[in-house]
């Protein structure tokens, strides 16, 4: 879940996740953290991963490395001040990234997280289209990362059916800290991690 605006539905989402014993990952914008500190605390107390989604939700691909680091660390410090944790997961605003963004985040000690199943909940098509978009998505598979938003219009109405549907398909839902590979890995052309160190040029 990305949280950049509004918090009206957050408690409902947390109740549904708790009911089904699902731990999720919430990527929080620094402005949101400062505006909704009690919601941030409730997310953390529910055992969910807390990730960094920038401080002001800027277009980072057009920023310098120093500007990116400054924005990222401002959100980092706001969250640490509130929760006492050092976040290590980052989702770029708008999903935009380039080499500068990746280098800046690495220097800040972050793993950059994208997604491969976009619920498109922000388009507000309705409850059933949202459920179908996720459960019938062509990319849905082991290791998939499903993107949703904490305050999109129909997310709270569709979430329970999505969780039940995923479980019926045999999936287990885990927070990203348990899903990603942090040691030796390569990334294929689809952006998925594969275990093992990169092959040397002599192997090609």
C-alpha positions in Angstrom: 0.0 0.0 0.0 1.2 3.5 -0.9 0.1 6.3 1.4 0.5 9.7 0.0 -2.8 11.4 0.6 -5.8 10.9 3.0 -6.2 8.5 5.8 -9.9 7.9 6.1 -9.8 4.2 5.1 -6.6 3.2 6.8 -8.1 1.8 10.0 -10.6 -0.3 7.9 -7.7 -1.7 5.8 -5.8 -2.6 9.0 -8.9 -4.3 10.5 -9.3 -6.4 7.3 -5.6 -7.4 7.2 -5.7 -8.3 10.9 -8.9 -10.4 10.5 -7.1 -12.5 7.8 -3.8 -12.5 9.6 -2.0 -10.8 6.6 1.0 -8.6 7.1 1.5 -6.0 4.3 3.9 -3.3 3.5 3.0 0.4 3.7 5.1 2.9 1.8 4.6 6.3 3.5 5.3 9.8 2.2 7.1 12.0 4.7 4.3 14.6 4.6 1.8 11.8 5.3 3.8 10.6 8.3 3.8 14.1 9.8 0.1 14.7 9.1 -1.1 11.3 10.4 1.2 10.1 13.1 -1.4 8.0 14.9 -2.2 6.1 11.8 1.5 5.5 11.2 1.7 4.1 14.8 -1.3 1.8 14.2 0.3 0.5 11.0 3.5 -0.3 12.8 1.8 -1.9 15.8 -0.1 -4.2 13.4 3.2 -5.8 12.5 3.3 -4.4 8.9 6.5 -3.3 7.1 7.0 0.4 7.0 8.6 1.7 3.8 9.8 5.1 2.5 7.8 6.6 -0.4 9.8 9.9 -0.5 9.1 13.1 1.5 7.1 15.2 -1.0 6.3 12.6 -3.8 8.4 14.4 -6.4 9.5 13.2 -9.9 12.9 11.9 -8.9 14.1 11.1 -12.4 14.6 14.8 -13.0 16.4 15.4 -9.7 20.1 15.4 -8.9 21.5 12.7 -6.6 21.9 15.1 -3.7 18.3 16.3 -4.1 17.0 12.8 -4.1 19.0 11.8 -1.0 17.9 15.0 0.8 14.2 14.1 0.1 14.6 10.5 1.0 16.4 11.1 4.2 13.9 13.8 5.4 11.1 11.1 5.2 13.5 8.6 6.8 14.1 10.9 9.8 10.5 11.9 10.3 9.5 8.2 10.5 12.5 7.3 12.7 11.6 10.1 15.1 8.0 8.7 15.4 8.7 5.0 15.4 12.4 4.6 16.3 13.0 2.4 13.2 15.3 2.8 10.2 13.4 2.0 7.1 15.2 0.0 4.4 12.5 -0.4 1.7 11.8 2.4 -0.8 9.2 2.9 -3.6 9.9 5.7 -6.0 7.0 8.1 -6.5 5.1 7.4 -9.8 7.3 4.3 -10.1 9.9 6.5 -11.8 13.6 5.6 -11.6 16.9 5.9 -13.4 20.5 5.2 -12.6 20.8 8.4 -10.5 17.7 7.4 -8.4 19.1 3.8 -7.9 22.5 5.1 -6.9 21.1 7.6 -4.5 18.9 5.1 -2.8 21.7 2.5 -2.5 23.9 5.2 -0.8 21.0 5.8 1.6 20.9 2.1 2.5 17.6 1.3 0.7 16.3 -1.5 -1.4 14.2 -0.1 -4.2 10.8 -1.8 -4.7 8.6 -1.8 -7.7 5.5 -4.0 -8.4 4.3 -6.3 -11.1 0.6 -6.4 -10.3 -1.0 -2.9 -10.4 -4.5 -2.9 -9.0 -5.2 0.4 -10.6 -7.3 1.2 -7.6 -6.7 4.9 -8.0 -8.7 4.9 -11.2 -11.8 4.2 -9.2 -13.4 1.8 -11.7 -15.5 0.1 -8.9 -15.2 -2.7 -6.4 -15.6 -5.7 -8.7 -13.3 -4.4 -11.5 -10.7 -3.9 -8.8 -11.0 -7.4 -7.5 -10.9 -8.8 -11.0 -7.9 -6.7 -12.0 -5.8 -8.3 -9.2 -7.1 -11.9 -9.2 -7.0 -12.3 -13.0 -3.8 -10.2 -13.6 -1.5 -11.8 -16.3 1.6 -11.2 -14.1 0.1 -12.7 -10.9 2.4 -15.5 -9.7 4.9 -16.5 -7.0 6.9 -13.5 -5.9 4.4 -11.0 -7.3 4.2 -7.6 -5.6 0.6 -6.1 -5.7 0.3 -2.3 -5.7 -2.6 -0.7 -3.9 -3.3 2.6 -2.2 -4.5 3.3 1.3 -7.1 5.9 0.3 -8.3 4.9 -3.1 -12.1 4.9 -3.3 -12.9 1.2 -3.5 -9.8 -0.4 -2.0 -11.4 -1.0 1.4 -14.4 -2.6 -0.2 -12.4 -4.9 -2.4 -9.5 -5.9 -0.1 -11.2 -8.8 1.8 -12.4 -10.4 -1.5 -8.9 -10.0 -2.9 -7.2 -11.6 0.1 -9.7 -14.5 0.1 -9.3 -14.9 -3.7 -5.5 -15.0 -3.4 -5.6 -17.6 -0.7 -8.0 -19.7 -2.7 -5.5 -19.6 -5.6 -2.9 -21.0 -3.1 -0.9 -17.8 -2.4 0.5 -16.8 0.9 0.9 -13.1 1.5 4.0 -11.8 3.2 5.5 -8.3 3.9 8.2 -7.3 1.4 11.0 -7.7 4.0 10.3 -11.4 3.9 9.8 -11.6 0.1 12.9 -9.9 -1.4 16.3 -11.4 -1.7 18.9 -9.3 0.1 22.1 -11.2 -0.5 23.4 -12.5 -3.9 20.8 -12.0 -6.6 20.4 -10.9 -10.2 17.4 -9.1 -11.7 15.9 -10.4 -15.0 14.4 -8.3 -17.8 11.0 -8.2 -16.0 12.5 -6.8 -12.9 12.2 -10.0 -10.8 15.0 -11.0 -8.5 16.7 -14.4 -9.0 18.9 -16.1 -6.4 22.6 -16.2 -7.1 25.5 -13.9 -7.9 25.6 -12.3 -11.4 27.3 -14.4 -14.0 30.7 -13.1 -15.1 31.2 -11.9 -18.7 33.1 -15.1 -19.5 29.9 -17.1 -18.9 28.1 -15.5 -21.8 
